[in-house]
Amino acid sequence: MLSMRDCLDYCDLTDDEVALIAEFEGIPDVMAGQMLCGLVQTDEGVQLLARWLLELIDYADAAGMPEKAARARAEFTRFSISHNLAH
């Protein structure tokens, strides 16, 4: 049986990406991990996840949460590079 870590490694996702999206969407980490692993299997899903990370950055900036915004920026940068997104 595959663990969540195996799935995230296969999909090239980090625990922090999953945690950020889980918190932003108000869902459990395991559910977010499963959802994100499915999303990154398509170009449209990769674009959607990138858009969510950008929305999270905007939300955190507007809410006065600089640490969360910085985490989301770092994850967006890593995600963009690992999933070959054009800037």
HUFEN-V869685 format. One record per residue. N is the residue number from 1. PHI is phi in radians with two decimals (999 if undefined). OMEGA is omega in whole degrees, -180 to 180 (none if undefined). D_CENTER is the distance of its C-alpha to the mean C-alpha in Angstrom with 1 decimal. Layout:
N:PHI:OMEGA:D_CENTER
N:PHI:OMEGA:D_CENTER
This chain:
1:999:178:23.8
2:-1.43:175:20.3
3:-1.56:176:18.4
4:-1.06:179:14.8
5:-1.06:177:14.6
6:-1.02:-180:16.3
7:-1.13:-180:14.0
8:-1.14:177:10.8
9:-1.11:179:13.2
10:-1.06:-178:14.4
11:-1.53:-178:11.2
12:1.02:176:10.4
13:-2.03:178:7.2
14:-1.82:175:7.6
15:-1.03:-178:8.7
16:-1.19:175:7.4
17:-1.02:-180:3.6
18:-1.10:-179:5.3
19:-1.10:179:7.8
20:-1.08:-179:6.5
21:-1.18:179:5.5
22:-1.04:180:8.7
23:-1.15:-178:10.7
24:-1.10:-178:10.0
25:-1.56:180:11.0
26:1.23:-180:13.6
27:-2.20:178:13.1
28:-1.12:180:13.6
29:-0.97:-178:11.1
30:-1.08:179:13.0
31:-1.13:179:12.7
32:-1.09:179:8.9
33:-1.05:179:9.0
34:-1.11:-179:11.7
35:-1.11:-177:10.3
36:-1.17:177:7.2
37:-1.06:176:9.9
38:-1.21:-178:12.1
39:-1.10:-175:10.2
40:-1.28:177:9.9
41:-1.43:179:13.6
42:-2.26:177:14.6
43:-1.08:180:14.5
44:-1.13:178:14.1
45:-1.16:177:11.0
46:-1.08:179:9.5
47:-1.11:179:10.9
48:-1.12:179:9.7
49:-1.11:177:5.9
50:-1.07:179:7.2
51:-1.11:178:9.4
52:-1.09:179:7.4
53:-1.11:178:6.0
54:-1.14:177:9.7
55:-1.11:178:11.0
56:-1.13:176:9.5
57:-1.05:180:11.3
58:-1.04:-180:14.3
59:-1.07:-178:14.4
60:-1.12:177:14.4
61:-1.08:-178:16.9
62:-1.17:-178:19.1
63:-1.52:179:19.1
64:1.25:179:20.3
65:-2.03:-174:17.5
66:-1.11:180:17.5
67:-1.17:179:15.9
68:-1.16:178:12.8
69:-1.08:180:12.8
70:-1.14:177:13.4
71:-1.06:-179:10.6
72:-1.16:177:8.1
73:-1.09:180:10.4
74:-1.08:180:10.5
75:-1.20:177:6.9
76:-1.09:179:7.3
77:-1.07:180:10.6
78:-1.08:-180:9.8
79:-1.08:-180:7.5
80:-1.03:-180:10.4
81:-1.21:-175:12.9
82:-1.25:-180:12.0
83:-1.95:174:11.6
84:0.91:177:14.6
85:-1.49:174:13.6
86:-1.31:-178:16.6
87:-1.52:none:16.5
